[in-house]
Amino acid sequence: MSNGKKILGDARRKLLIEWLTLSATPLTGTELSKRTNVSRQVIVQDISILKAQKHPIIATAQGYIYNQLSPKTRISRMIACQHSPDQTREELYILVDHGITVSQVIVEHAIYGEITASLMVSTRVEADHFCNKVEQTNSSLLSELTNGVHLHLIEADTNEQIENAIQELRIKGFILED
């Protein structure tokens, strides 16, 4: 932690990497700015520099995480969904209740092409945090750009978890099919 002194450039970025790699939970830009006694914008710039240096840092709605290779390989799959914005929490609950991590949301935009955002939602608490933040900031979901159509990159320990989640999403009418 900072003792009120501003931590400069390379030393600050070295600390950011250390804190992110040691943290079991995401760290917010605000928290990191307090620790280093610099503005949140400086932290955002530092994270951009670190990403450009090939550090696998992911910005999520919960904060920054350092994407370390896990010893256990998880199964990933892309699923196509469609639903209204007010059904987002229900969709995320279904997925996380089956032990799934919702890694990314992707939409295909007419002008910008593919737009991808990191979610990294694995629990109901994280789903609530994401949905509450959308509501509190009056933000739009990416899927609102595409009439609710979106893809999710999901991860699980087993194919059975993914298949069971897809089946429940299908029953709710959230899976986009022919």
C-alpha positions in Angstrom: 0.0 0.0 0.0 1.0 3.6 -0.6 2.0 5.7 2.4 0.6 8.8 0.7 3.5 9.0 -1.8 2.9 8.9 -5.5 4.4 5.8 -7.0 6.0 6.5 -10.3 5.8 4.8 -13.7 7.7 1.5 -14.0 7.6 0.9 -10.2 3.8 1.5 -10.2 3.2 -0.9 -13.1 5.4 -3.5 -11.5 3.3 -3.2 -8.3 0.1 -3.5 -10.4 1.3 -6.7 -11.9 2.2 -8.1 -8.5 -1.1 -7.1 -6.9 -3.1 -8.5 -9.8 -1.3 -11.8 -9.9 -1.6 -12.3 -6.2 -5.3 -11.3 -6.0 -7.9 -14.1 -6.0 -10.6 -11.5 -6.9 -10.7 -8.6 -9.4 -9.2 -5.3 -8.3 -11.0 -2.1 -9.3 -9.2 0.9 -10.9 -10.3 3.0 -7.9 -8.7 0.5 -5.4 -5.5 0.5 -7.4 -5.4 4.3 -7.7 -5.8 4.6 -3.9 -3.0 2.1 -3.4 -0.6 4.0 -5.7 -1.9 7.5 -4.9 -2.6 8.4 -8.5 -5.8 9.0 -10.4 -8.0 6.2 -11.8 -7.2 7.5 -15.3 -3.5 6.9 -14.7 -4.3 3.4 -13.7 -6.3 2.9 -16.9 -3.3 4.2 -18.9 -1.0 1.9 -16.9 -3.2 -1.1 -17.7 -3.2 -0.2 -21.4 0.6 0.0 -21.3 0.8 -3.4 -19.6 -1.6 -5.0 -22.1 0.5 -3.6 -24.9 3.5 -5.3 -23.3 1.5 -8.6 -23.6 0.5 -8.9 -19.9 -2.8 -10.9 -19.9 -4.9 -8.4 -18.0 -8.6 -8.5 -18.5 -10.9 -5.6 -17.6 -14.2 -6.9 -16.2 -17.2 -5.2 -14.7 -15.8 -6.3 -11.3 -12.4 -4.9 -11.9 -9.0 -6.0 -13.4 -7.8 -9.6 -13.3 -4.5 -11.1 -14.4 -5.4 -14.1 -16.6 -3.0 -16.7 -15.4 -3.1 -20.1 -17.0 -5.0 -22.4 -14.7 -3.6 -25.8 -14.0 -7.0 -27.3 -14.9 -8.1 -27.0 -18.5 -11.7 -26.0 -18.8 -14.0 -26.7 -21.7 -15.2 -23.7 -23.6 -18.0 -23.2 -26.1 -19.7 -20.4 -27.9 -23.5 -20.1 -27.6 -25.9 -17.8 -29.5 -28.6 -16.2 -27.4 -31.4 -13.7 -27.8 -33.5 -12.1 -25.0 -34.6 -8.7 -23.7 -32.3 -6.6 -21.5 -34.5 -7.3 -18.4 -33.8 -11.1 -18.8 -30.0 -10.7 -18.6 -29.9 -11.5 -14.9 -32.0 -14.7 -15.4 -29.7 -15.8 -18.3 -26.6 -15.3 -16.2 -28.1 -17.1 -13.2 -28.9 -20.1 -15.3 -25.3 -20.3 -16.6 -23.5 -19.7 -13.3 -25.9 -22.1 -11.4 -24.6 -24.8 -13.7 -21.0 -24.1 -12.7 -20.3 -22.1 -15.9 -18.1 -19.0 -16.2 -19.4 -16.5 -18.8 -16.1 -15.3 -20.2 -17.2 -13.0 -23.0 -20.2 -11.4 -24.7 -19.9 -10.8 -28.4 -22.2 -8.9 -30.8 -21.9 -8.5 -34.6 -22.3 -4.8 -35.3 -23.2 -3.5 -38.8 -20.5 -0.8 -38.8 -17.9 -2.0 -36.3 -18.0 -5.7 -37.0 -17.5 -8.0 -34.0 -17.5 -6.3 -30.7 -16.3 -8.4 -27.7 -16.4 -7.6 -24.1 -14.9 -9.5 -21.2 -17.5 -10.5 -18.5 -15.8 -13.2 -16.3 -19.0 -13.9 -14.4 -18.9 -17.1 -12.4 -21.3 -16.6 -9.5 -24.7 -15.1 -8.7 -22.9 -12.3 -6.8 -20.9 -11.4 -9.8 -24.0 -11.6 -12.0 -25.8 -9.3 -9.6 -22.8 -6.9 -9.5 -22.8 -6.8 -13.3 -26.5 -6.2 -13.7 -26.6 -3.7 -10.8 -23.8 -1.7 -12.4 -25.6 -1.6 -15.7 -28.7 -0.3 -13.9 -26.8 2.2 -11.7 -24.8 3.7 -14.6 -27.8 3.7 -16.9 -25.6 1.8 -19.4 -26.8 -0.2 -22.4 -26.0 -3.8 -22.9 -24.1 -4.7 -26.1 -27.0 -6.9 -27.1 -29.2 -3.9 -27.3 -27.3 -3.0 -30.4 -28.5 -6.2 -32.1 -32.1 -6.7 -30.9 -30.9 -8.9 -28.1 -28.9 -11.2 -30.3 -25.5 -12.0 -28.8 -22.9 -14.7 -28.3 -21.3 -15.9 -25.1 -18.0 -17.6 -24.7 -18.7 -19.9 -21.8 -16.3 -22.2 -19.8 -17.0 -25.2 -17.6 -15.3 -28.2 -16.1 -17.5 -30.7 -18.0 -19.5 -30.9 -21.2 -22.4 -32.1 -19.1 -22.5 -28.7 -17.3 -22.6 -26.9 -20.6 -25.3 -29.2 -22.1 -27.5 -28.9 -19.0 -27.2 -25.1 -19.1 -28.0 -24.9 -22.8 -31.0 -27.1 -22.3 -32.4 -24.8 -19.5 -31.6 -21.8 -21.7 -33.5 -23.5 -24.6 -36.5 -24.1 -22.4 -36.6 -20.4 -21.4 -36.3 -19.5 -25.1 -32.9 -17.8 -24.7 -31.0 -20.0 -27.2 -31.0 -18.6 -30.8 -31.8 -21.5 -33.2 -32.8 -21.9 -36.8 
